[in-house]
């Protein structure tokens, strides 16, 4: 019994919970919408076409820590707004695709959970962070930018969403989110964004991980079978 309590305690420590969110390191679960959000940095520097091809190809990336074919798909602007709304706990859901401003560091943790794509670019290209490059205080600006499924008015171009956590003190509040921040061609590769990918939270449980109740029933069945054999002998 004590071992079980320790196991439950360890599980609670290993996951980072923000209200109705669970951070599982490589993806963030929004329990309100029942969606997993893949870290945006996992698809950093890849075009929409490239990522979309892997999503629909079960043979790709089988040796990676995750596979894009494991139920992932491109998120929409509405789903992006719902993610931000649930994170800040607003009673009035965000419905605009334009810029929304936040105060009191409401959105900082979401950028951290999904990964800062601006830091990825500078770490790869300069060996340091954006702050180091331009002389700002450490961790004073983080940006998560990624492509969405929403198609721009011009066919072949997709909208990009972005979350800014800007603590440089240049304005009263520079923390913002924008569902339709800008747009890029589907084959275009830019090294300052990734893709916002989601999947049904129950995907893994229903396809590759046995449910706890099923494991328990299997265990009881094996015990009963063993007892029956012992009795017959």
JOGITA-V795510 format. One line per field, one symbol per residue. ss: DSSP state (H for helix, E for strand, - for the rest). psi: psi as a letter, one per 20 degrees, with the letter a starting at -180 (. if undefined). A space follows every 10 residues. Layout:
# JOGITA-V795510
ss = ???
psi = ???
This chain:
# JOGITA-V795510
ss = -HHHHHHHHH HHHH-EEE-- EEE---EEEE ----EEEE-H HHH----HHH HHHHH----- ---------- --EE--HHHH HHHHHHHH-- --------EE EE-----HHH HHHH--HHHH HHHHHH---H HHHH------ EEEEEEEEEE E-----EEEE EEEEEE---- ----EEEEEE EEEEE----- ---EE-EEEE --HHHHH--- -HHHHHHHHH HHHHHHHHHH HH-
psi = ghhgghgggh ghhipopodk qpokfiqppo igilppoqph ihkpkqrggg ghghhjoiiq kiirhrpiil jqrpqrhhhg hhggghgikq inqpiqiapp qqrkkhighh gghiqohhhg ghhhhijarg ghhjkrqpki pppopqqrip prhoqjqqqp qqppnokikh rgojorqogm gaqqqhjppp kjrcqoqrrp hjgghihioq qghggghggh ghgggghggh hh.
